[in-house]
Amino acid sequence: LHARRVLFYRSTDIEKRLDRLTEFATSVGARSRAVEQLHDITNELLVNALYDAPYEAGYLNAPPPRQHPIELPADMPCELVYGTVDNEIFVRVRDCFGALTRERLMEVLLRCARGASAVELDESRGGAGLGMWRIFRQSSRVIVAVSPGTSTEMLITVPKTGVLKKNLRTW
């Protein structure tokens, strides 16, 4: 196991951390497609944790525009842990809100599973859920753990090398 841990308080730090994740993934021998997937997945997880989770938990009165910088209080950081285990790279993002519900997750995934023509923008929450759909489609494993009102954690894995086989997908 080789891992790194980072606490986030500001959305303006996302790009810098994604650059470090990309460097890490490349240094441990990840193929270029895996590096791209990790970048996209981690970006989506961090944006959800910094923008969507505070709103869904009632910490913010309205969904903030994604272009607007967000700063969390010192006692409510977003945590990013990433590393390698065997032939996989993992990313775990944890927020301090615990606002994701099974109903919301299933609503988003089912809407996206119907196809692109059926996906409508949900202005009330800042998107159509396509980012979450991409996370599930690009990962070899997705584990979601929610402690309501306390935290939401998402752990994903992506193979460093080789091709993701559909029959290996675990949800």
N, C-alpha and C positions, 0 to 999 in steps of 0.2 A: 504494500500500500504506500503510495506516494501522494500526499495531498497538501493543499494550501487553503487557508481560511482568510476571508476578507469581510469586514463589516462596512455597510454602506449607509450613509446618512444623506447623501446628495445625489440627485439624478445626474448632475454634471460629471460625476466620476465614472459613469457607466462605460463610456468609450475607452478610457484609460485601462479599466479592468478587463474589458474585452480584448484589448491589445495584449495584455499580459497572459490571458487565457490562451489566446492564439499562439503566442510564443511558447507557452508551456506545452500545448498539444503538439506543436511541431517538434519540440525538443524530445518528446517521448516517442516519436516515430509515427504519429497519426498521419494517415493519408490526407490529401488536400480536401477531399469531400467531407471527411469527418471533422476537419478543422472548420470548414464552412458551416456544417450542421451545428457544431457546438457554439459557434459565434451567434448564429441565428436563434437557437434555442435559448441560450443564456440571456441574450438581449431581451427576448420576449418574457422570460421568467422575471428578470429584474424590473422591466417596465411594469409588468403586472403587479409586482410586489411594491413598487414605489408609487404608482399612480392609481391602479384599480383597487388594491386592497384597502388603502386608507379611506377611500370614498365608500366602498361597500361596507366598511365597518362603522361608518358614521363619523370618522375622524375629520373628514372634509365634507363641506356642505354640497359641493357639486363636483362632478368629475373634472379634474384639471386637464387642460389641453396638454397634449404630449410634448409640445414645444416649450411649455412653461417649466422652469426649474422647480424641483421639489426638494425640500429639506426636512428630514425627519428629526424629532427630538433625540437627544443623546441616549435616552432610555428605550428607544423604539427602533433600533437599527434593522436593516435588512441584511441577512447573512448569506454570503456566497462561499461554498466549499467546493473545490474541484480537485480531481486527482485521477490516478489510474489504479485499476485492479485487474490483474491478468491482462487480457487483450482488450479491455474496455476503458474508456474515459468516462468519468461520472461528473455530474454537476448537481449540486443541491442548493436550492434557494429557499430561504426561510424568511417569512415576514412576521411581524409582531401583532398581527391583527386577527387572524383566524376567521376571515370573512367568507372564504370560498365555501359554497354549499354543494352538496351532491347534485341537487336539482339544477343549479346554475351550470355546473360542469357538464351534466348530461344534456341539458338544453343546447348548449353551445356545440357539443360534439355531434349530437343528432342532427342539428340544423346544417352543420358543415358536411356531414356524411351524405346528405341528400343531393349534394352537388353544388357547384359554383352558381348555377342559375337560381337556386333556391335560397342562397345566402343573402340576407339583406343587412344593411348597416343598422346597428342598434345604437342610435345616437345617445340614449340614456346612459350607456355604459362605456362609450368611447370606441366601440368597434363591433365587428361582426363575430368575433370569436375565432377568426381564421388563424391568429397566432397560436392559440391553444391547440387548434386542429393540427397545425404544422408540428408542434411539439410532439404530439402523439404519433404523427406519421413518420417523423424523422428519427425517433428514438428506438433503441432496441428494448428498452425497459422504461416504464414510467411508474413511479410510486408516489401517491398523494396521501399526505397525512394532515388532517386538520384537527386542531384543538380549538373548538369554537370560542371566539373572543380572545384567544391567546396567541395562536400561530397557525400558519399554513406552510407546509413544507412540500416541495416537489423535488424528487430525486429522479434524474434521468441518466441513462447510459447510452453510449454510442460506441460501436466497435472501432478500434484504432485502425485496423487493417481489414481487408477483405470486404465482402459484400454482405449487407444485412439480408438475411433470409427471412421471408415472411413467416415461415413456420416457427421462427425463434422469437417472434414478437410476444412480449408479455405486457398485459395491461392490467 
